[in-house]
């Protein structure tokens, strides 16, 4: 896991019902990242992403925009060490 990082993201705004999760899965997969994304009952989207720092930064920049139907207001971020527990990027159930 040398060189890989982990970020937990909380995306707020108009981010549910706009294909944010599926679009995030496609973008993360394109960038070679692993982890998951899910809707939260408070209307936000949460993601855990692991991978190469440069690719993670590109993904986080994408999260600030989201798909065309989204209106992102904020992206909260907590960084940490990668755990290596994920093998691909998936859409999880709402929490």
N, C-alpha and C positions, 0 to 999 in steps of 0.2 A: 504494500500500500504506500510505499515511499513516493512522495510527491503528490499524492492525492489528498483532497480536502473534502470537508462536509459542510453544507450549509442547510439550515432549517429556515424556511421562508414563510411569511404570512402576507398574502396579497389581499388588499382591501380595495373596494370600489364596486363597480358593476362587473363582477367577475364570475357570477354563476348564471347558467342559462345562455352562455355566449361561446360555448365550446372551448373554454379556457383550459380545462384539464386535458382534453384530447390533443389540443394544439401544443400544450406544454410537453406531453408525452412524445409527440412527433419531434419537437425541437430538441428535447433532451437526448433522444435517441440519435438524432442527426449529429449531435455534438459528442456522442460517445459517453454520455453520462448515465448513471444508474441511480435508482431511488424510487420515489413515489410522489403522487400528487392526489389531493382529495379536497372535496368541498367540506366546509365546516358549517355547523348548524347556525352560526351567527352571520352567515352570508359571505364570509371570506373564503379564500382558498389557501391551503397549507401544502407545502412541499418539502421533502427532504431529498437533497441531491448530493451525490458524491462523484468526484472525478478530478481531472487535471484542472488546476486553478484557472488557467486562461480560458478554458472551455466553460467553466462554471461562471466566470465573469460575463461571458457572452450570453449565457442562459439567463443570468440575473438581469442583464440589460434588456433582454427580450421580455422578461416578466414585468418590467416597468411599462412596457407597451401592451403586451398580450395580443390576442387575435383582434382583428379589425372591429368586432362588435363590442369588445370590452372597453371599459373606462376605468383604468387603474388609478386609484387615489394614492396608495402608498404600498411600499414593499418593506416589511420588517425582516431583519436578517440576524441570525445567530450562527457564528462560525464555530467549527470544531474539527477534531481529527476524524478521518474516515474510519469506518468500522469494517468495511469490506463485506458487509452482510447482504448486499444486493448484487444481483447478476444482470439486471436489466431495469428499465424504468417503466412503472406501471401506474394505472389509475386505480386508486383504492376507493372503497365505499365512504360515504359521508360520515363524519364523526360528530 
